């Protein structure tokens, strides 16, 4: 057997594999002997069928199978030994006049090679890192919300600006059907508020989603729609009033503080506000980190220049999926996935050059942390270690879930690495201003 590689250019190569009879004949002969021992042919005793008859019936198909197995094994071994970094899979060059009776079988495969490049983490136009702070206005609002949530509620017949209304938002086209509660005066605009004031149980009110609330995330929660959709959502929803109530706010006293924090960690309004601020800014940090990682990704894709074996990848895409694609479909698919592929290569390069990796124990610990957080939301703040191990083990047996957690862990490690090795423009702003600046 002879295997050679010819480089067409820096991104494309052809591997040629020549296979002769000596490479496969012994294996074929052994398989034919096994067939002969097991063959049950009328007129012959079992195991005594003439070899010529066995060869005539099975020889060609066995030989073809063995050549194909040998071809795949040798090609994979060559790629591994030569340490070829490829994109996609080898594509066989089809030969119309291929002859299975030839003395030498020659096969050719096209390879798309990964580009060689460097990643510069010293951004000339620095990426912005946002420090999102909880403003006094936000703390005032959250204190009011707590007082309302724990206040005394009573039903009333007609809605007022200060009343709570509960009902169901519906839009069949967008598959919205969500029961929610809000205070009438929280609606944005006098016209929207006027539609609710005076409403009674059973009334159906049409509302436009565009700027229905000052905070788009409030509307996202009330309608239960995706984060990426809410900022451009401009539809009409029907709201069926199901309950109208008024709330007498709870007093900010020890009884309320003990309900909120049974451990006694809060005993004054000042401590309550500090606790709200701490919790809010932890959540803001998560959103800020996600935005920072997105911004770094955009920067690296834009600033890291390299070519891809585009023609090869389009050709590979035509046959890579379950359903063959046309040339136009493959081009469209490549255009759609090119940016993701570029970042995937950049991410791999950063991880390799800086020895960033994860092992199974890290993945288990990360899964346990995720589970612990989920359990705390349902009141179990101190689960046993064995219970966490068992749940993590079950989750990681699910390949899709394991892949999702691994991807999250890698993103966390990369973000920490970027924070330590890149310089950023720092900008402090409120959550409301962050949303306006980043998402609008």
Number of C-alpha atoms within 10 A of each C-alpha: 16 10 15 11 16 11 12 11 9 14 19 20 17 19 20 19 18 15 19 15 15 9 14 17 14 11 15 22 15 11 17 19 16 12 17 20 14 13 16 14 12 8 8 11 11 13 16 14 19 10 15 10 11 15 18 10 11 14 17 14 13 17 20 14 12 18 21 12 13 16 18 12 11 16 18 13 12 16 14 11 9 10 9 13 14 16 19 17 16 20 18 14 12 10 10 6 6 11 11 11 8 10 10 13 16 18 17 19 17 20 27 25 22 19 17 13 13 13 15 12 17 11 14 9 9 15 18 15 20 23 17 22 20 18 14 12 10 17 18 11 12 16 17 14 13 15 18 18 14 16 16 13 15 11 12 15 12 16 23 21 16 15 21 22 25 19 21 19 23 19 15 9 7 11 9 16 16 17 17 16 16 15 19 20 19 17 20 15 13 9 10 19 18 15 14 26 16 12 18 18 17 12 12 17 15 15 17 13 18 17 16 18 17 14 17 22 18 15 20 18 14 16 21 17 17 11 11 10 10 19 20 13 17 13 12 14 20 18 23 20 22 17 18 23 19 19 17 13 16 16 13 16 11 14 11 18 20 14 11 15 12 10 9 11 13 19 16 13 14 10 13 19 17 14 14 17 18 14 13 18 17 14 11 20 16 11 17 20 18 15 17 20 21 12 15 22 17 14 16 18 21 12 14 15 11 12 12 19 18 16 13 20 22 23 18 21 21 19 14 16 9 7 8 12 18 14 13 11 14 20 19 13 16 18 13 11 11 15 13 13 15 19 17 14 17 19 18 13 17 19 16 11 10 10 9 14 12 12 8 10 9 13 19 20 14 17 24 21 14 14 17 18 13 13 15 12 9 8 8 12 12 9 12 10 10 9 11 19 16 11 13 21 15 11 18 19 10 10 10 11 14 19 12 11 19 21 12 14 18 17 15 15 16 18 18 13 15 17 15 9 11 14 16 18 10 11 11 12 15 18 22 17 12 20 16 13 10 10 12 8
